[in-house]
Amino acid sequence: MVVAGLLFLALAYLAVGQASVNRSDAQTAADAAALAAAQDRRDQLAGKWVEDILDPTKWGGIFDGTTDVGPSCGRAEDLAARNDATASCASDGPLAFTVEARTEKSVGRSVVPGTEGFHSTASARAVIEALCSFDEPDDPPSGDPSGDDPPGDEPGGGGPKGDDPGDVILPELVCRDGRDWILDPNDLTRLPKPEDLFDVHLAD
């Protein structure tokens, strides 16, 4: 009887271990999925910044995440699937994603009844944080209906003027890593990378 009791306790501890591993798998899947969605949004925002680099009046919406970009939750679902889980992803504001993950595999059979049908769930939240600041220009780009200056005027306030990049003055990017980016509109071959512009991390 003593041996049977010890065996039962050992199997019970094994069941607890199985449940713990299953729960850890769910958390890993949730973390990876949330980060994947946030990184996809970061890359889209950085790409949008490169696309609109000669129009600094659009930079504000890019760095605060309010500019229009494509959906990113598909990346969360892909990463969860790679971790043998399903994911429910939602945008939590323009610069954050919350993911709920559920393991595909159950805890498995054990001495504890019902574990063979139990699937662990976990949630994670990833946020995107702009790393750089800049002085926003006062003037809209040349040709904008709201602007008063005709094309070809001298720049005033830092906005694009005229059709030639040489007529554009780009704001300086002041970034937290101590590196300031002085951008030359005539040489845009060396630009900050997405990770230079935005930080992606899991929220506490």
C-alpha positions as CSV (number, residue, x, y, z in Angstrom):
1,M,0.0,0.0,0.0
2,V,2.9,2.3,0.8
3,V,4.4,1.6,-2.6
4,A,1.1,2.2,-4.3
5,G,0.7,5.5,-2.5
6,L,4.2,6.6,-3.5
7,L,3.5,5.6,-7.1
8,F,0.3,7.7,-7.1
9,L,2.1,10.7,-5.8
10,A,4.8,10.3,-8.4
11,L,2.2,10.2,-11.1
12,A,0.4,13.2,-9.7
13,Y,3.7,15.2,-9.7
14,L,4.2,14.1,-13.3
15,A,0.7,15.4,-14.1
16,V,1.6,18.7,-12.5
17,G,4.8,18.8,-14.5
18,Q,2.9,18.1,-17.8
19,A,0.5,20.9,-17.0
20,S,3.3,23.3,-16.2
21,V,5.0,22.5,-19.5
22,N,1.8,22.9,-21.4
23,R,1.2,26.3,-19.7
24,S,4.8,27.3,-20.6
25,D,4.2,26.4,-24.2
26,A,1.1,28.6,-24.3
27,Q,2.9,31.5,-22.8
28,T,5.8,31.1,-25.3
29,A,3.3,31.0,-28.2
30,A,1.5,34.1,-26.9
31,D,4.7,36.1,-26.4
32,A,6.1,35.2,-29.8
33,A,2.8,36.0,-31.5
34,A,2.4,39.4,-29.9
35,L,6.0,40.3,-30.7
36,A,5.5,39.2,-34.3
37,A,2.4,41.4,-34.8
38,A,4.2,44.4,-33.2
39,Q,7.3,43.9,-35.3
40,D,5.2,43.7,-38.5
41,R,3.5,47.0,-37.6
42,R,6.9,48.5,-36.8
43,D,8.3,47.4,-40.2
44,Q,5.3,48.8,-42.0
45,L,5.6,52.2,-40.1
46,A,9.3,52.3,-40.9
47,G,8.6,51.6,-44.6
48,K,5.9,54.3,-44.6
49,W,8.4,56.7,-43.2
50,V,10.9,55.9,-46.0
51,E,8.1,56.3,-48.5
52,D,7.1,59.7,-47.2
53,I,10.6,60.9,-46.0
54,L,10.5,64.0,-48.3
55,D,7.2,65.1,-46.6
56,P,8.0,65.6,-42.9
57,T,4.5,66.9,-42.3
58,K,3.5,63.2,-42.4
59,W,6.1,62.0,-40.0
60,G,4.1,62.7,-36.9
61,G,1.3,60.3,-37.8
62,I,3.9,57.6,-38.6
63,F,5.8,57.9,-35.3
64,D,2.6,57.9,-33.3
65,G,1.2,55.0,-35.3
66,T,-2.0,56.8,-36.6
67,T,-1.0,56.6,-40.3
68,D,-2.8,54.0,-42.4
69,V,-0.9,50.7,-42.7
70,G,-1.9,47.1,-43.3
71,P,-3.1,44.6,-40.7
72,S,-0.5,42.8,-38.6
73,C,-2.4,40.2,-36.7
74,G,-1.8,37.6,-39.4
75,R,1.8,37.5,-38.4
76,A,0.7,36.6,-34.8
77,E,-1.5,33.8,-36.1
78,D,1.4,32.4,-38.2
79,L,3.9,32.5,-35.2
80,A,1.4,30.8,-32.9
81,A,0.8,28.0,-35.4
82,R,4.6,27.4,-35.6
83,N,4.5,27.0,-31.8
84,D,1.6,24.5,-32.0
85,A,-1.0,27.0,-30.8
86,T,-3.9,29.1,-32.0
87,A,-4.0,32.8,-31.4
88,S,-6.6,35.5,-31.0
89,C,-5.0,38.8,-31.8
90,A,-6.3,42.3,-31.4
91,S,-4.8,45.8,-31.9
92,D,-4.6,47.5,-28.5
93,G,-4.3,51.0,-29.8
94,P,-2.1,52.1,-32.7
95,L,1.1,50.9,-31.2
96,A,0.2,47.7,-29.2
97,F,-1.1,44.2,-29.7
98,T,-2.7,41.8,-27.3
99,V,-2.7,38.1,-28.1
100,E,-4.5,35.2,-26.4
101,A,-2.9,31.8,-27.3
102,R,-4.2,28.3,-26.8
103,T,-2.1,25.2,-27.1
104,E,-3.1,22.7,-29.8
105,K,-1.8,19.8,-27.7
106,S,-3.6,18.9,-24.5
107,V,-1.9,18.2,-21.2
108,G,-2.3,14.5,-21.9
109,R,-3.5,11.5,-19.9
110,S,-2.6,11.4,-16.3
111,V,-3.9,10.2,-12.9
112,V,-5.8,13.5,-12.7
113,P,-9.1,13.1,-14.5
114,G,-9.8,15.4,-17.4
115,T,-6.3,16.4,-18.3
116,E,-6.4,14.6,-21.6
117,G,-8.9,17.3,-22.8
118,F,-7.3,20.3,-21.1
119,H,-5.5,22.9,-23.3
120,S,-3.5,25.7,-21.7
121,T,-4.1,29.4,-22.5
122,A,-1.9,32.4,-22.0
123,S,-2.0,36.1,-23.0
124,A,0.7,38.6,-23.9
125,R,0.8,42.2,-24.9
126,A,3.5,43.8,-27.1
127,V,4.1,47.5,-27.6
128,I,5.9,49.6,-30.1
129,E,7.7,52.7,-28.9
130,A,9.1,55.5,-31.0
131,L,12.8,56.0,-30.3
132,C,13.3,59.3,-32.1
133,S,11.9,62.8,-31.9
134,F,12.0,65.7,-34.3
135,D,10.8,69.2,-34.8
136,E,7.7,69.1,-36.9
137,P,7.7,71.5,-39.9
138,D,5.2,74.3,-40.0
139,D,4.7,74.4,-43.7
140,P,2.9,71.8,-45.8
141,P,4.6,70.3,-48.9
142,S,4.6,72.2,-52.1
143,G,1.4,71.7,-54.1
144,D,-0.7,71.0,-51.1
145,P,-4.0,72.8,-51.4
146,S,-3.7,74.0,-47.8
147,G,-0.3,75.6,-48.5
148,D,0.2,79.2,-49.4
149,D,3.6,78.9,-51.0
150,P,3.9,78.2,-54.7
151,P,6.4,75.5,-55.9
152,G,10.0,76.6,-56.0
153,D,9.8,79.0,-53.0
154,E,12.6,78.9,-50.5
155,P,11.8,76.5,-47.6
156,G,10.5,78.1,-44.4
157,G,9.9,76.1,-41.3
158,G,11.4,72.8,-42.5
159,G,8.7,71.5,-44.9
160,P,9.3,70.3,-48.5
161,K,9.3,73.0,-51.2
162,G,9.5,72.6,-54.9
163,D,9.9,69.4,-56.9
164,D,13.7,69.0,-56.4
165,P,15.0,67.2,-53.3
166,G,17.5,70.0,-53.0
167,D,14.7,72.3,-52.1
168,V,13.7,70.2,-49.1
169,I,14.9,70.6,-45.6
170,L,14.5,67.5,-43.5
171,P,14.2,67.6,-39.7
172,E,16.9,66.1,-37.7
173,L,16.0,62.8,-35.9
174,V,17.1,62.8,-32.2
175,C,17.1,59.2,-31.0
176,R,17.5,57.7,-27.6
177,D,20.5,55.6,-28.4
178,G,22.5,58.9,-28.6
179,R,22.7,58.9,-32.3
180,D,21.2,61.8,-34.2
181,W,20.3,61.4,-37.8
182,I,21.0,64.4,-40.0
183,L,19.2,63.5,-43.3
184,D,20.3,64.7,-46.6
185,P,17.4,64.7,-49.2
186,N,20.0,64.4,-52.0
187,D,21.5,61.2,-50.4
188,L,19.0,58.9,-48.9
189,T,21.1,55.7,-49.2
190,R,21.9,55.6,-45.5
191,L,18.8,55.7,-43.5
192,P,17.8,54.4,-40.0
193,K,16.6,50.8,-39.9
194,P,13.2,50.0,-38.4
195,E,14.9,49.0,-35.1
196,D,16.6,52.4,-35.0
197,L,13.3,54.1,-35.2
198,F,11.0,51.9,-33.0
199,D,11.5,49.6,-30.1
200,V,9.3,46.5,-29.8
201,H,9.0,44.8,-26.4
202,L,6.5,42.8,-24.3
203,A,4.6,44.9,-21.8
204,D,4.9,44.1,-18.1
